[in-house]
Amino acid sequence: MHLPVYLRTTQPQASRSNASRGNGYSGSTYSISLEDSDAHKWLTLYVFSRSPNPTFLPCFYQDDKITGCIDFDVLQSESIKSITIEVSRVT
C-alpha cells in the first residue's frame, strides 16, 4: 500500500514542468478553487498532469502517479475533521 505524497508550497507555477518533479514527463499544473460568498478562494487544489496547458482538464496515462497539493486560506480558525479527494475517470 502506497500513501499519497503531500507537498507544502506557497504557490505552484503552472509553467513548471513535471519532469522537474521527477515524474519523467512534462506537462502542467491544473488548479481549481472553492470560494466563499465574497469570492475569497479558501481552498485550491493543484494537480500535476500530462496536459500541455493548465486550462485543460488534467490528463493521465495508465500507471501514472497522481500528485498535487491543497492550499487552504481560511479567514478564521476552523476545525478540519477530514479531507476526502475522489479520483474518477472520464472516457
Contacts in CASP RR format, 6 or more apart in sequence:
PFRMAT RR
TARGET T0000
AUTHOR 0000-0000-0000
METHOD contacts of the structure
MODEL  1
MHLPVYLRTTQPQASRSNASRGNGYSGSTYSISLEDSDAHKWLTLYVFSR
SPNPTFLPCFYQDDKITGCIDFDVLQSESIKSITIEVSRVT
4 67 0 8 1.000
5 65 0 8 1.000
5 67 0 8 1.000
5 68 0 8 1.000
6 69 0 8 1.000
7 67 0 8 1.000
7 68 0 8 1.000
7 69 0 8 1.000
8 69 0 8 1.000
9 46 0 8 1.000
9 69 0 8 1.000
9 71 0 8 1.000
11 71 0 8 1.000
12 29 0 8 1.000
12 31 0 8 1.000
12 46 0 8 1.000
12 68 0 8 1.000
12 69 0 8 1.000
13 29 0 8 1.000
14 28 0 8 1.000
14 29 0 8 1.000
14 31 0 8 1.000
14 54 0 8 1.000
15 28 0 8 1.000
16 29 0 8 1.000
17 26 0 8 1.000
17 27 0 8 1.000
18 24 0 8 1.000
18 25 0 8 1.000
18 26 0 8 1.000
18 27 0 8 1.000
18 28 0 8 1.000
18 48 0 8 1.000
18 49 0 8 1.000
18 50 0 8 1.000
19 25 0 8 1.000
19 26 0 8 1.000
21 48 0 8 1.000
21 67 0 8 1.000
23 48 0 8 1.000
23 64 0 8 1.000
23 65 0 8 1.000
23 67 0 8 1.000
25 50 0 8 1.000
26 50 0 8 1.000
27 48 0 8 1.000
27 49 0 8 1.000
27 50 0 8 1.000
27 51 0 8 1.000
27 52 0 8 1.000
28 48 0 8 1.000
28 49 0 8 1.000
28 51 0 8 1.000
28 52 0 8 1.000
28 53 0 8 1.000
28 54 0 8 1.000
28 56 0 8 1.000
29 46 0 8 1.000
29 47 0 8 1.000
29 48 0 8 1.000
29 49 0 8 1.000
29 54 0 8 1.000
30 46 0 8 1.000
30 47 0 8 1.000
30 49 0 8 1.000
30 51 0 8 1.000
30 54 0 8 1.000
30 56 0 8 1.000
30 57 0 8 1.000
30 58 0 8 1.000
31 44 0 8 1.000
31 45 0 8 1.000
31 46 0 8 1.000
31 47 0 8 1.000
31 54 0 8 1.000
32 44 0 8 1.000
32 45 0 8 1.000
33 41 0 8 1.000
33 43 0 8 1.000
33 44 0 8 1.000
33 45 0 8 1.000
34 41 0 8 1.000
34 42 0 8 1.000
34 43 0 8 1.000
34 44 0 8 1.000
35 41 0 8 1.000
35 42 0 8 1.000
36 42 0 8 1.000
40 73 0 8 1.000
40 75 0 8 1.000
41 73 0 8 1.000
42 72 0 8 1.000
42 73 0 8 1.000
42 74 0 8 1.000
42 75 0 8 1.000
43 70 0 8 1.000
43 71 0 8 1.000
43 72 0 8 1.000
43 73 0 8 1.000
44 70 0 8 1.000
44 71 0 8 1.000
44 73 0 8 1.000
45 68 0 8 1.000
45 69 0 8 1.000
45 70 0 8 1.000
45 85 0 8 1.000
46 68 0 8 1.000
46 69 0 8 1.000
46 70 0 8 1.000
46 71 0 8 1.000
47 58 0 8 1.000
47 66 0 8 1.000
47 67 0 8 1.000
47 68 0 8 1.000
48 67 0 8 1.000
48 68 0 8 1.000
49 58 0 8 1.000
49 59 0 8 1.000
49 60 0 8 1.000
50 58 0 8 1.000
50 59 0 8 1.000
50 60 0 8 1.000
50 61 0 8 1.000
50 64 0 8 1.000
51 57 0 8 1.000
51 58 0 8 1.000
51 59 0 8 1.000
57 90 0 8 1.000
58 66 0 8 1.000
60 66 0 8 1.000
66 87 0 8 1.000
70 83 0 8 1.000
72 80 0 8 1.000
END
